[in-house]
Amino acid sequence: MLLPRGITGFFAPGGPPPAPQPVKPFQQLCHWMARENGGRFLSLDTSLVEKNFYAAHMEFRRVPIYLLLNAYAPYYAFAQSLEHNTVVFLEPPAAALPPSGYRLLSLKELNKDCREAAQALGEAELEQIRYWKPRTVEEVVFNFWD
């Protein structure tokens, strides 16, 4: 798995910033995911201040769950908690099939060492990786870097 250039949200000085994905398709994905899994959509955080992802708070069978989408690449994952800049990821619900255009990341993919996956990233992104020292793919794809 190679992460696409721009996924961190960082770019070279003087270069064009990566454009974040539009929010509306993610909101539609959240509503679809809630319906397909017998849950309900509760709230949506689209702020990109000190993080590179959107977060939807949902409830599946009365269990809180978060759906995270990288704001710069169509990679998403499920989490059981999202508190104090800490994410606890989990395997997706059985019915959580990705709609066309999105890539659902499993726990196995999220927990892979990020060094090999980061080879295609730009120099500004690699500089951030050297600074923040992430160990896993999850820490790059869903980061709290400022």
Biotite code that builds the C-alpha atoms (Angstrom):
import biotite.structure as struc

atoms = struc.array([
    struc.Atom([0.000, 0.000, 0.000], chain_id="A", res_id=1, res_name="MET", atom_name="CA", element="C"),
    struc.Atom([1.459, 3.349, -1.084], chain_id="A", res_id=2, res_name="LEU", atom_name="CA", element="C"),
    struc.Atom([-0.126, 6.488, 0.297], chain_id="A", res_id=3, res_name="LEU", atom_name="CA", element="C"),
    struc.Atom([-0.938, 9.116, -2.336], chain_id="A", res_id=4, res_name="PRO", atom_name="CA", element="C"),
    struc.Atom([0.901, 12.427, -2.383], chain_id="A", res_id=5, res_name="ARG", atom_name="CA", element="C"),
    struc.Atom([-1.027, 15.104, -0.494], chain_id="A", res_id=6, res_name="GLY", atom_name="CA", element="C"),
    struc.Atom([-2.748, 12.751, 1.966], chain_id="A", res_id=7, res_name="ILE", atom_name="CA", element="C"),
    struc.Atom([-1.156, 14.470, 4.974], chain_id="A", res_id=8, res_name="THR", atom_name="CA", element="C"),
    struc.Atom([-2.505, 17.895, 3.996], chain_id="A", res_id=9, res_name="GLY", atom_name="CA", element="C"),
    struc.Atom([1.005, 19.390, 3.873], chain_id="A", res_id=10, res_name="PHE", atom_name="CA", element="C"),
    struc.Atom([2.643, 20.887, 0.796], chain_id="A", res_id=11, res_name="PHE", atom_name="CA", element="C"),
    struc.Atom([5.836, 22.623, -0.271], chain_id="A", res_id=12, res_name="ALA", atom_name="CA", element="C"),
    struc.Atom([6.119, 26.335, 0.538], chain_id="A", res_id=13, res_name="PRO", atom_name="CA", element="C"),
    struc.Atom([5.016, 28.385, -2.457], chain_id="A", res_id=14, res_name="GLY", atom_name="CA", element="C"),
    struc.Atom([3.218, 25.406, -3.948], chain_id="A", res_id=15, res_name="GLY", atom_name="CA", element="C"),
    struc.Atom([-0.519, 25.068, -4.271], chain_id="A", res_id=16, res_name="PRO", atom_name="CA", element="C"),
    struc.Atom([-2.167, 23.615, -1.160], chain_id="A", res_id=17, res_name="PRO", atom_name="CA", element="C"),
    struc.Atom([-3.968, 20.322, -1.644], chain_id="A", res_id=18, res_name="PRO", atom_name="CA", element="C"),
    struc.Atom([-7.691, 20.838, -2.101], chain_id="A", res_id=19, res_name="ALA", atom_name="CA", element="C"),
    struc.Atom([-9.780, 19.137, 0.564], chain_id="A", res_id=20, res_name="PRO", atom_name="CA", element="C"),
    struc.Atom([-12.496, 16.782, -0.552], chain_id="A", res_id=21, res_name="GLN", atom_name="CA", element="C"),
    struc.Atom([-15.981, 18.278, -0.617], chain_id="A", res_id=22, res_name="PRO", atom_name="CA", element="C"),
    struc.Atom([-17.946, 17.718, 2.582], chain_id="A", res_id=23, res_name="VAL", atom_name="CA", element="C"),
    struc.Atom([-21.352, 16.945, 1.038], chain_id="A", res_id=24, res_name="LYS", atom_name="CA", element="C"),
    struc.Atom([-20.389, 13.506, -0.407], chain_id="A", res_id=25, res_name="PRO", atom_name="CA", element="C"),
    struc.Atom([-18.945, 12.546, 2.985], chain_id="A", res_id=26, res_name="PHE", atom_name="CA", element="C"),
    struc.Atom([-22.138, 13.622, 4.704], chain_id="A", res_id=27, res_name="GLN", atom_name="CA", element="C"),
    struc.Atom([-24.107, 11.489, 2.234], chain_id="A", res_id=28, res_name="GLN", atom_name="CA", element="C"),
    struc.Atom([-21.742, 8.570, 2.908], chain_id="A", res_id=29, res_name="LEU", atom_name="CA", element="C"),
    struc.Atom([-22.391, 8.929, 6.646], chain_id="A", res_id=30, res_name="CYS", atom_name="CA", element="C"),
    struc.Atom([-26.163, 8.860, 6.216], chain_id="A", res_id=31, res_name="HIS", atom_name="CA", element="C"),
    struc.Atom([-25.863, 5.860, 3.868], chain_id="A", res_id=32, res_name="TRP", atom_name="CA", element="C"),
    struc.Atom([-23.535, 4.040, 6.298], chain_id="A", res_id=33, res_name="MET", atom_name="CA", element="C"),
    struc.Atom([-25.906, 4.652, 9.213], chain_id="A", res_id=34, res_name="ALA", atom_name="CA", element="C"),
    struc.Atom([-28.899, 3.333, 7.231], chain_id="A", res_id=35, res_name="ARG", atom_name="CA", element="C"),
    struc.Atom([-27.026, 0.259, 5.976], chain_id="A", res_id=36, res_name="GLU", atom_name="CA", element="C"),
    struc.Atom([-25.875, -0.656, 9.471], chain_id="A", res_id=37, res_name="ASN", atom_name="CA", element="C"),
    struc.Atom([-29.069, -0.032, 11.414], chain_id="A", res_id=38, res_name="GLY", atom_name="CA", element="C"),
    struc.Atom([-27.656, 3.075, 13.017], chain_id="A", res_id=39, res_name="GLY", atom_name="CA", element="C"),
    struc.Atom([-28.149, 6.789, 13.105], chain_id="A", res_id=40, res_name="ARG", atom_name="CA", element="C"),
    struc.Atom([-26.084, 9.812, 12.186], chain_id="A", res_id=41, res_name="PHE", atom_name="CA", element="C"),
    struc.Atom([-25.454, 12.167, 15.147], chain_id="A", res_id=42, res_name="LEU", atom_name="CA", element="C"),
    struc.Atom([-22.962, 14.872, 14.133], chain_id="A", res_id=43, res_name="SER", atom_name="CA", element="C"),
    struc.Atom([-20.272, 15.865, 11.674], chain_id="A", res_id=44, res_name="LEU", atom_name="CA", element="C"),
    struc.Atom([-16.945, 17.617, 12.345], chain_id="A", res_id=45, res_name="ASP", atom_name="CA", element="C"),
    struc.Atom([-15.488, 19.091, 9.152], chain_id="A", res_id=46, res_name="THR", atom_name="CA", element="C"),
    struc.Atom([-12.915, 21.349, 10.784], chain_id="A", res_id=47, res_name="SER", atom_name="CA", element="C"),
    struc.Atom([-9.398, 20.830, 9.451], chain_id="A", res_id=48, res_name="LEU", atom_name="CA", element="C"),
    struc.Atom([-7.740, 22.777, 12.253], chain_id="A", res_id=49, res_name="VAL", atom_name="CA", element="C"),
    struc.Atom([-4.905, 20.635, 13.622], chain_id="A", res_id=50, res_name="GLU", atom_name="CA", element="C"),
    struc.Atom([-6.139, 17.507, 11.832], chain_id="A", res_id=51, res_name="LYS", atom_name="CA", element="C"),
    struc.Atom([-6.386, 16.197, 8.270], chain_id="A", res_id=52, res_name="ASN", atom_name="CA", element="C"),
    struc.Atom([-9.709, 14.360, 8.403], chain_id="A", res_id=53, res_name="PHE", atom_name="CA", element="C"),
    struc.Atom([-13.444, 14.772, 8.760], chain_id="A", res_id=54, res_name="TYR", atom_name="CA", element="C"),
    struc.Atom([-15.184, 12.887, 11.562], chain_id="A", res_id=55, res_name="ALA", atom_name="CA", element="C"),
    struc.Atom([-18.781, 11.719, 11.786], chain_id="A", res_id=56, res_name="ALA", atom_name="CA", element="C"),
    struc.Atom([-20.232, 10.606, 15.082], chain_id="A", res_id=57, res_name="HIS", atom_name="CA", element="C"),
    struc.Atom([-22.805, 7.869, 14.640], chain_id="A", res_id=58, res_name="MET", atom_name="CA", element="C"),
    struc.Atom([-24.511, 5.205, 16.655], chain_id="A", res_id=59, res_name="GLU", atom_name="CA", element="C"),
    struc.Atom([-24.886, 1.594, 15.507], chain_id="A", res_id=60, res_name="PHE", atom_name="CA", element="C"),
    struc.Atom([-27.234, -0.488, 17.649], chain_id="A", res_id=61, res_name="ARG", atom_name="CA", element="C"),
    struc.Atom([-26.835, 2.060, 20.478], chain_id="A", res_id=62, res_name="ARG", atom_name="CA", element="C"),
    struc.Atom([-23.030, 1.802, 20.339], chain_id="A", res_id=63, res_name="VAL", atom_name="CA", element="C"),
    struc.Atom([-21.167, 5.038, 19.555], chain_id="A", res_id=64, res_name="PRO", atom_name="CA", element="C"),
    struc.Atom([-18.944, 4.832, 16.497], chain_id="A", res_id=65, res_name="ILE", atom_name="CA", element="C"),
    struc.Atom([-16.959, 7.298, 14.416], chain_id="A", res_id=66, res_name="TYR", atom_name="CA", element="C"),
    struc.Atom([-16.448, 7.309, 10.695], chain_id="A", res_id=67, res_name="LEU", atom_name="CA", element="C"),
    struc.Atom([-13.265, 9.172, 9.695], chain_id="A", res_id=68, res_name="LEU", atom_name="CA", element="C"),
    struc.Atom([-12.469, 10.336, 6.184], chain_id="A", res_id=69, res_name="LEU", atom_name="CA", element="C"),
    struc.Atom([-9.101, 11.720, 5.178], chain_id="A", res_id=70, res_name="ASN", atom_name="CA", element="C"),
    struc.Atom([-9.796, 15.201, 3.816], chain_id="A", res_id=71, res_name="ALA", atom_name="CA", element="C"),
    struc.Atom([-7.280, 14.882, 0.962], chain_id="A", res_id=72, res_name="TYR", atom_name="CA", element="C"),
    struc.Atom([-7.730, 11.285, -0.231], chain_id="A", res_id=73, res_name="ALA", atom_name="CA", element="C"),
    struc.Atom([-10.819, 9.040, -0.283], chain_id="A", res_id=74, res_name="PRO", atom_name="CA", element="C"),
    struc.Atom([-9.588, 6.778, 2.543], chain_id="A", res_id=75, res_name="TYR", atom_name="CA", element="C"),
    struc.Atom([-11.906, 6.119, 5.454], chain_id="A", res_id=76, res_name="TYR", atom_name="CA", element="C"),
    struc.Atom([-11.958, 4.015, 8.605], chain_id="A", res_id=77, res_name="ALA", atom_name="CA", element="C"),
    struc.Atom([-14.062, 3.310, 11.668], chain_id="A", res_id=78, res_name="PHE", atom_name="CA", element="C"),
    struc.Atom([-13.134, 4.206, 15.236], chain_id="A", res_id=79, res_name="ALA", atom_name="CA", element="C"),
    struc.Atom([-14.679, 3.390, 18.584], chain_id="A", res_id=80, res_name="GLN", atom_name="CA", element="C"),
    struc.Atom([-13.456, 6.600, 20.181], chain_id="A", res_id=81, res_name="SER", atom_name="CA", element="C"),
    struc.Atom([-12.066, 9.980, 19.221], chain_id="A", res_id=82, res_name="LEU", atom_name="CA", element="C"),
    struc.Atom([-10.975, 11.906, 22.287], chain_id="A", res_id=83, res_name="GLU", atom_name="CA", element="C"),
    struc.Atom([-8.145, 14.305, 23.130], chain_id="A", res_id=84, res_name="HIS", atom_name="CA", element="C"),
    struc.Atom([-6.432, 13.848, 19.758], chain_id="A", res_id=85, res_name="ASN", atom_name="CA", element="C"),
    struc.Atom([-6.435, 10.083, 20.211], chain_id="A", res_id=86, res_name="THR", atom_name="CA", element="C"),
    struc.Atom([-8.240, 7.652, 17.927], chain_id="A", res_id=87, res_name="VAL", atom_name="CA", element="C"),
    struc.Atom([-9.009, 4.032, 18.754], chain_id="A", res_id=88, res_name="VAL", atom_name="CA", element="C"),
    struc.Atom([-9.704, 2.314, 15.440], chain_id="A", res_id=89, res_name="PHE", atom_name="CA", element="C"),
    struc.Atom([-11.818, -0.778, 14.945], chain_id="A", res_id=90, res_name="LEU", atom_name="CA", element="C"),
    struc.Atom([-12.748, -3.228, 12.249], chain_id="A", res_id=91, res_name="GLU", atom_name="CA", element="C"),
    struc.Atom([-15.620, -1.998, 10.085], chain_id="A", res_id=92, res_name="PRO", atom_name="CA", element="C"),
    struc.Atom([-19.119, -3.369, 10.632], chain_id="A", res_id=93, res_name="PRO", atom_name="CA", element="C"),
    struc.Atom([-19.895, -6.357, 8.412], chain_id="A", res_id=94, res_name="ALA", atom_name="CA", element="C"),
    struc.Atom([-22.308, -4.385, 6.210], chain_id="A", res_id=95, res_name="ALA", atom_name="CA", element="C"),
    struc.Atom([-19.914, -1.442, 5.771], chain_id="A", res_id=96, res_name="ALA", atom_name="CA", element="C"),
    struc.Atom([-19.141, -1.947, 2.104], chain_id="A", res_id=97, res_name="LEU", atom_name="CA", element="C"),
    struc.Atom([-17.427, 1.069, 0.585], chain_id="A", res_id=98, res_name="PRO", atom_name="CA", element="C"),
    struc.Atom([-19.391, 2.996, -2.005], chain_id="A", res_id=99, res_name="PRO", atom_name="CA", element="C"),
    struc.Atom([-17.652, 3.639, -5.302], chain_id="A", res_id=100, res_name="SER", atom_name="CA", element="C"),
    struc.Atom([-14.793, 6.109, -5.015], chain_id="A", res_id=101, res_name="GLY", atom_name="CA", element="C"),
    struc.Atom([-13.899, 5.409, -1.368], chain_id="A", res_id=102, res_name="TYR", atom_name="CA", element="C"),
    struc.Atom([-11.367, 3.011, 0.136], chain_id="A", res_id=103, res_name="ARG", atom_name="CA", element="C"),
    struc.Atom([-12.173, 1.444, 3.493], chain_id="A", res_id=104, res_name="LEU", atom_name="CA", element="C"),
    struc.Atom([-9.024, 0.803, 5.532], chain_id="A", res_id=105, res_name="LEU", atom_name="CA", element="C"),
    struc.Atom([-8.919, -2.281, 7.747], chain_id="A", res_id=106, res_name="SER", atom_name="CA", element="C"),
    struc.Atom([-7.142, -2.471, 11.084], chain_id="A", res_id=107, res_name="LEU", atom_name="CA", element="C"),
    struc.Atom([-4.425, -4.522, 9.402], chain_id="A", res_id=108, res_name="LYS", atom_name="CA", element="C"),
    struc.Atom([-3.767, -1.749, 6.863], chain_id="A", res_id=109, res_name="GLU", atom_name="CA", element="C"),
    struc.Atom([-3.965, 1.007, 9.494], chain_id="A", res_id=110, res_name="LEU", atom_name="CA", element="C"),
    struc.Atom([-1.455, -0.757, 11.726], chain_id="A", res_id=111, res_name="ASN", atom_name="CA", element="C"),
    struc.Atom([1.177, -1.275, 9.006], chain_id="A", res_id=112, res_name="LYS", atom_name="CA", element="C"),
    struc.Atom([4.521, 0.454, 9.366], chain_id="A", res_id=113, res_name="ASP", atom_name="CA", element="C"),
    struc.Atom([4.267, 3.827, 7.617], chain_id="A", res_id=114, res_name="CYS", atom_name="CA", element="C"),
    struc.Atom([7.833, 3.969, 6.265], chain_id="A", res_id=115, res_name="ARG", atom_name="CA", element="C"),
    struc.Atom([7.158, 1.831, 3.215], chain_id="A", res_id=116, res_name="GLU", atom_name="CA", element="C"),
    struc.Atom([3.687, 3.310, 2.628], chain_id="A", res_id=117, res_name="ALA", atom_name="CA", element="C"),
    struc.Atom([5.063, 6.887, 2.683], chain_id="A", res_id=118, res_name="ALA", atom_name="CA", element="C"),
    struc.Atom([7.512, 6.484, -0.216], chain_id="A", res_id=119, res_name="GLN", atom_name="CA", element="C"),
    struc.Atom([5.363, 8.389, -2.735], chain_id="A", res_id=120, res_name="ALA", atom_name="CA", element="C"),
    struc.Atom([4.760, 11.402, -0.484], chain_id="A", res_id=121, res_name="LEU", atom_name="CA", element="C"),
    struc.Atom([6.161, 14.844, -1.247], chain_id="A", res_id=122, res_name="GLY", atom_name="CA", element="C"),
    struc.Atom([9.164, 16.334, 0.513], chain_id="A", res_id=123, res_name="GLU", atom_name="CA", element="C"),
    struc.Atom([7.036, 18.633, 2.727], chain_id="A", res_id=124, res_name="ALA", atom_name="CA", element="C"),
    struc.Atom([5.064, 15.588, 3.861], chain_id="A", res_id=125, res_name="GLU", atom_name="CA", element="C"),
    struc.Atom([8.211, 13.586, 4.535], chain_id="A", res_id=126, res_name="LEU", atom_name="CA", element="C"),
    struc.Atom([9.542, 16.507, 6.554], chain_id="A", res_id=127, res_name="GLU", atom_name="CA", element="C"),
    struc.Atom([6.394, 16.369, 8.715], chain_id="A", res_id=128, res_name="GLN", atom_name="CA", element="C"),
    struc.Atom([6.850, 12.624, 9.126], chain_id="A", res_id=129, res_name="ILE", atom_name="CA", element="C"),
    struc.Atom([10.417, 13.169, 10.308], chain_id="A", res_id=130, res_name="ARG", atom_name="CA", element="C"),
    struc.Atom([9.155, 15.791, 12.778], chain_id="A", res_id=131, res_name="TYR", atom_name="CA", element="C"),
    struc.Atom([6.064, 13.966, 14.158], chain_id="A", res_id=132, res_name="TRP", atom_name="CA", element="C"),
    struc.Atom([7.613, 10.465, 13.938], chain_id="A", res_id=133, res_name="LYS", atom_name="CA", element="C"),
    struc.Atom([4.474, 8.435, 13.191], chain_id="A", res_id=134, res_name="PRO", atom_name="CA", element="C"),
    struc.Atom([4.936, 4.693, 13.309], chain_id="A", res_id=135, res_name="ARG", atom_name="CA", element="C"),
    struc.Atom([1.837, 3.433, 11.531], chain_id="A", res_id=136, res_name="THR", atom_name="CA", element="C"),
    struc.Atom([-0.256, 4.214, 8.468], chain_id="A", res_id=137, res_name="VAL", atom_name="CA", element="C"),
    struc.Atom([-3.126, 5.327, 10.723], chain_id="A", res_id=138, res_name="GLU", atom_name="CA", element="C"),
    struc.Atom([-0.950, 8.076, 12.219], chain_id="A", res_id=139, res_name="GLU", atom_name="CA", element="C"),
    struc.Atom([-0.252, 9.479, 8.738], chain_id="A", res_id=140, res_name="VAL", atom_name="CA", element="C"),
    struc.Atom([-3.691, 9.070, 7.135], chain_id="A", res_id=141, res_name="VAL", atom_name="CA", element="C"),
    struc.Atom([-5.538, 10.427, 10.196], chain_id="A", res_id=142, res_name="PHE", atom_name="CA", element="C"),
    struc.Atom([-3.144, 12.870, 11.798], chain_id="A", res_id=143, res_name="ASN", atom_name="CA", element="C"),
    struc.Atom([-3.347, 15.671, 14.362], chain_id="A", res_id=144, res_name="PHE", atom_name="CA", element="C"),
    struc.Atom([-0.374, 17.618, 13.021], chain_id="A", res_id=145, res_name="TRP", atom_name="CA", element="C"),
    struc.Atom([-0.598, 21.406, 13.092], chain_id="A", res_id=146, res_name="ASP", atom_name="CA", element="C"),
])
